[in-house]
Amino acid sequence: MESVLLGIGVTALAGALATVAGAAEDTESNIGSQGDPNSQVQLAPQMGYIHRIYNKAVSGEPPAYGLWVTISAGVAWAFMITGMNPVLAIVIASALAVFVQGVYATTAYLGRTASLAKFEQPVYIDVIKSVTTVTMAHAFVAIFTTVAMCYLLVEALGHPFPLPLLGIVWGIALGAAGSATGNPFYGKERQYQTQNFGAGVPISASGNIVRYAEAGQRSSLDNGWFTAKLGGPASGVCFGLIVFLELWRTVLFESVAGGWGAIIAGVVIILIFMIIDRYIEVWARKNYGPYVKAEEVSA
Amino acid sequence: MTAIAAKSTASEGINPVASVIGIVIIIAAVAITAVVANFALAALIGVIIGGLLIGFGVHFVPVGGAPAAMGQSPGIATGVAMLAAGAGLAGLFGGAWAAANPEFGIAIVIAAGAIGGGLLMAVTCLMVNVVYIFGMGIPAASGKVAKDPITGDSQAEYKSQGTEGHGLPFVSYVGGVIGGMLGGAGGTLIYYELLQVYAARLPEIFGATAEGVLPVAISLAGIFAVGMFLMNAVLAAYNITGTIEGPHDPKFKRFPRAVIGCAVASAVAGLFAVLIVVV
């Protein structure tokens, strides 16, 4: 009974850490414009729209976070083998991984932006100075919380994978969840803020991203401020739910029915999510209505 | 002929010559294993089946890439290989956890992997629709079919002007969950088969106890499973070329080609994974 209680407590803590990680990951990637909406940041100068948006998408979020989290997990693992306190080891290892992220971000911005020189897009040194450190700070939060979560999975819940291998698994999953959930909010709602609310961006508008703020040109820091209102928290909820439910069903039901209890619990959870999804899909169709009438479509 | 006028050479069908060459490579890999490492023959077959499951499963995952991030096309706004990898590796996490319990047989281990992958996709697909519907006020609409094959909902009038659709219609949601489950099961099968081989052979090679080398066996099997997962996911993504809405998308019919490709790649990679405990 005590082990189950401990397991539930660790599950809750791991879920909370994952929630923070997901929110920080999405905000970091939006400030650095690393997700799929980056295609528009790269396209804009080619369409004649010069901007001051940061641009570091030389890799997708999942492999990038797979790398940074694994570096941190590997270094922390090595530190702990030498007898270092686990909390200190994870903090120092995350800081070291963030330096790798900083180098990655700087070189990626310089490389991607310099490639647009023929379209007269300048490389802004002040953008590097002001934005890179902010992405590094958010990356630190995401990396530290993910590695701390992985450490809990190994030490408290007894997962057989070593810490660096868990870093690969959950680093890639973090990037996948964060980019899947957060990208549309940044891409549609922020970059194309001037387009109609409640509709996709017409393909003909591609590249015409919003480049001006209330005063002066829009900064990537403003994009982080905006997406932290919904895209970031939604990504956090997504990754937090994934981690929490995966652990919860295993910790509570693994011993039921010779191991099948956790499987059945997982199937039930998936079906519940499926029903919720269908409900909100129908809700949207009823409340928002069609864009055009069915006869016009067939005409 | 200009580049614009030229038609894509990527066809839906299977290239017979390439397929025969691939099958010969598979037979060669199996034959080498049978001769050099007969004890691992079943494991290699398991690895090949795992690769097939991953390659097939990736085709179910609804991925819209960059256009989906602007609400210009349906699907999840990220890359095919990476989303599939995220789901499959989450499944591998669950499968490996179940495999650590000696009381559990292969059926529970594979099922645990499948549910882990399916759970990630179920949560992610729901949150994608939550952001589209409640964050952006956009209903789900497919660009590839007039009606959702599962619910029968008409799609065309819910597409906003100048787009190919947006969000995840229910058929795409179900496809995502099935894809995650197949990926999780495939990755876990690869891990489980390799773990059996390493756990049996490493004590003899290292001259140590079975308990002593178990962490090494788990790490080796885990890293090979992760690597083979990414390899198969990327191969399938090349077959899809960009975006796919799910099982109702015409591109889904391309899956036999990816299945052959993934089987060949898994056979060769599996051979090397087995050989490291023979040489």
Chai-1 contact restraints between the chains, C-beta under 6 A:
chainA,res_idxA,chainB,res_idxB,connection_type,confidence,min_distance_angstrom,max_distance_angstrom,comment,restraint_id
A,D36,B,G65,contact,1.0,0.0,6.0,A-B,restraint_1
A,D36,B,A66,contact,1.0,0.0,6.0,A-B,restraint_2
A,D36,B,A69,contact,1.0,0.0,6.0,A-B,restraint_3
A,D36,B,A77,contact,1.0,0.0,6.0,A-B,restraint_4
A,P37,B,A69,contact,1.0,0.0,6.0,A-B,restraint_5
A,S39,B,A66,contact,1.0,0.0,6.0,A-B,restraint_6
A,G60,B,G79,contact,1.0,0.0,6.0,A-B,restraint_7
A,G60,B,M82,contact,1.0,0.0,6.0,A-B,restraint_8
A,P62,B,M82,contact,1.0,0.0,6.0,A-B,restraint_9
A,P62,B,G86,contact,1.0,0.0,6.0,A-B,restraint_10
A,H159,B,W97,contact,1.0,0.0,6.0,A-B,restraint_11
A,P160,B,A96,contact,1.0,0.0,6.0,A-B,restraint_12
A,P160,B,A100,contact,1.0,0.0,6.0,A-B,restraint_13
A,P160,B,I218,contact,1.0,0.0,6.0,A-B,restraint_14
A,F161,B,A96,contact,1.0,0.0,6.0,A-B,restraint_15
A,F161,B,G222,contact,1.0,0.0,6.0,A-B,restraint_16
A,P162,B,S219,contact,1.0,0.0,6.0,A-B,restraint_17
A,L165,B,G222,contact,1.0,0.0,6.0,A-B,restraint_18
A,I168,B,V226,contact,1.0,0.0,6.0,A-B,restraint_19
A,V169,B,L89,contact,1.0,0.0,6.0,A-B,restraint_20
A,V169,B,F93,contact,1.0,0.0,6.0,A-B,restraint_21
A,I172,B,A85,contact,1.0,0.0,6.0,A-B,restraint_22
A,I172,B,G86,contact,1.0,0.0,6.0,A-B,restraint_23
A,I172,B,L89,contact,1.0,0.0,6.0,A-B,restraint_24
A,A173,B,G86,contact,1.0,0.0,6.0,A-B,restraint_25
A,A173,B,L89,contact,1.0,0.0,6.0,A-B,restraint_26
A,A173,B,A90,contact,1.0,0.0,6.0,A-B,restraint_27
A,A176,B,M82,contact,1.0,0.0,6.0,A-B,restraint_28
A,A176,B,L83,contact,1.0,0.0,6.0,A-B,restraint_29
A,A176,B,G86,contact,1.0,0.0,6.0,A-B,restraint_30
A,A177,B,T124,contact,1.0,0.0,6.0,A-B,restraint_31
A,S179,B,T78,contact,1.0,0.0,6.0,A-B,restraint_32
A,A180,B,I76,contact,1.0,0.0,6.0,A-B,restraint_33
A,A180,B,T78,contact,1.0,0.0,6.0,A-B,restraint_34
A,A180,B,T124,contact,1.0,0.0,6.0,A-B,restraint_35
A,A180,B,V128,contact,1.0,0.0,6.0,A-B,restraint_36
A,T181,B,M127,contact,1.0,0.0,6.0,A-B,restraint_37
A,T181,B,V131,contact,1.0,0.0,6.0,A-B,restraint_38
A,N183,B,A69,contact,1.0,0.0,6.0,A-B,restraint_39
A,N183,B,A77,contact,1.0,0.0,6.0,A-B,restraint_40
A,P184,B,A69,contact,1.0,0.0,6.0,A-B,restraint_41
A,P184,B,A77,contact,1.0,0.0,6.0,A-B,restraint_42
A,P184,B,V131,contact,1.0,0.0,6.0,A-B,restraint_43
A,F185,B,V131,contact,1.0,0.0,6.0,A-B,restraint_44
A,F185,B,G135,contact,1.0,0.0,6.0,A-B,restraint_45
A,G187,B,A69,contact,1.0,0.0,6.0,A-B,restraint_46
A,G187,B,M70,contact,1.0,0.0,6.0,A-B,restraint_47
A,K188,B,M70,contact,1.0,0.0,6.0,A-B,restraint_48
A,K188,B,G71,contact,1.0,0.0,6.0,A-B,restraint_49
A,K188,B,M136,contact,1.0,0.0,6.0,A-B,restraint_50
A,E189,B,M136,contact,1.0,0.0,6.0,A-B,restraint_51
A,F197,B,G137,contact,1.0,0.0,6.0,A-B,restraint_52
A,G198,B,G137,contact,1.0,0.0,6.0,A-B,restraint_53
A,A199,B,S160,contact,1.0,0.0,6.0,A-B,restraint_54
A,G200,B,G71,contact,1.0,0.0,6.0,A-B,restraint_55
A,G200,B,Q72,contact,1.0,0.0,6.0,A-B,restraint_56
A,G200,B,S160,contact,1.0,0.0,6.0,A-B,restraint_57
A,G200,B,T163,contact,1.0,0.0,6.0,A-B,restraint_58
A,G200,B,H166,contact,1.0,0.0,6.0,A-B,restraint_59
A,V201,B,M70,contact,1.0,0.0,6.0,A-B,restraint_60
A,V201,B,G71,contact,1.0,0.0,6.0,A-B,restraint_61
A,V201,B,Q72,contact,1.0,0.0,6.0,A-B,restraint_62
A,P202,B,G162,contact,1.0,0.0,6.0,A-B,restraint_63
A,I203,B,Q72,contact,1.0,0.0,6.0,A-B,restraint_64
A,I203,B,G162,contact,1.0,0.0,6.0,A-B,restraint_65
A,S204,B,G162,contact,1.0,0.0,6.0,A-B,restraint_66
A,L230,B,G135,contact,1.0,0.0,6.0,A-B,restraint_67
A,A234,B,M127,contact,1.0,0.0,6.0,A-B,restraint_68
A,A234,B,V131,contact,1.0,0.0,6.0,A-B,restraint_69
A,C238,B,V123,contact,1.0,0.0,6.0,A-B,restraint_70
A,C238,B,T124,contact,1.0,0.0,6.0,A-B,restraint_71
A,C238,B,M127,contact,1.0,0.0,6.0,A-B,restraint_72
A,L241,B,V123,contact,1.0,0.0,6.0,A-B,restraint_73
A,I242,B,L120,contact,1.0,0.0,6.0,A-B,restraint_74
A,I242,B,V123,contact,1.0,0.0,6.0,A-B,restraint_75
A,E246,B,G116,contact,1.0,0.0,6.0,A-B,restraint_76
A,E246,B,L119,contact,1.0,0.0,6.0,A-B,restraint_77
A,G259,B,F104,contact,1.0,0.0,6.0,A-B,restraint_78
A,G259,B,I108,contact,1.0,0.0,6.0,A-B,restraint_79
A,I263,B,A111,contact,1.0,0.0,6.0,A-B,restraint_80
A,I263,B,I115,contact,1.0,0.0,6.0,A-B,restraint_81
A,G266,B,I115,contact,1.0,0.0,6.0,A-B,restraint_82
A,G266,B,L119,contact,1.0,0.0,6.0,A-B,restraint_83
A,I270,B,G118,contact,1.0,0.0,6.0,A-B,restraint_84
A,I270,B,A122,contact,1.0,0.0,6.0,A-B,restraint_85
A,F273,B,A122,contact,1.0,0.0,6.0,A-B,restraint_86
A,F273,B,L126,contact,1.0,0.0,6.0,A-B,restraint_87
A,D277,B,L126,contact,1.0,0.0,6.0,A-B,restraint_88
A,D277,B,N129,contact,1.0,0.0,6.0,A-B,restraint_89
A,D277,B,Y173,contact,1.0,0.0,6.0,A-B,restraint_90
A,R278,B,F170,contact,1.0,0.0,6.0,A-B,restraint_91
A,I280,B,N129,contact,1.0,0.0,6.0,A-B,restraint_92
A,I280,B,I133,contact,1.0,0.0,6.0,A-B,restraint_93
A,E281,B,A140,contact,1.0,0.0,6.0,A-B,restraint_94
A,A284,B,I133,contact,1.0,0.0,6.0,A-B,restraint_95
A,A284,B,P139,contact,1.0,0.0,6.0,A-B,restraint_96
A,R285,B,P139,contact,1.0,0.0,6.0,A-B,restraint_97
A,Y288,B,P139,contact,1.0,0.0,6.0,A-B,restraint_98
A,P290,B,E157,contact,1.0,0.0,6.0,A-B,restraint_99
A,P290,B,Y158,contact,1.0,0.0,6.0,A-B,restraint_100
A,Y291,B,S160,contact,1.0,0.0,6.0,A-B,restraint_101
A,V292,B,E157,contact,1.0,0.0,6.0,A-B,restraint_102
A,A294,B,E157,contact,1.0,0.0,6.0,A-B,restraint_103
A,V297,B,A156,contact,1.0,0.0,6.0,A-B,restraint_104
A,V297,B,E157,contact,1.0,0.0,6.0,A-B,restraint_105
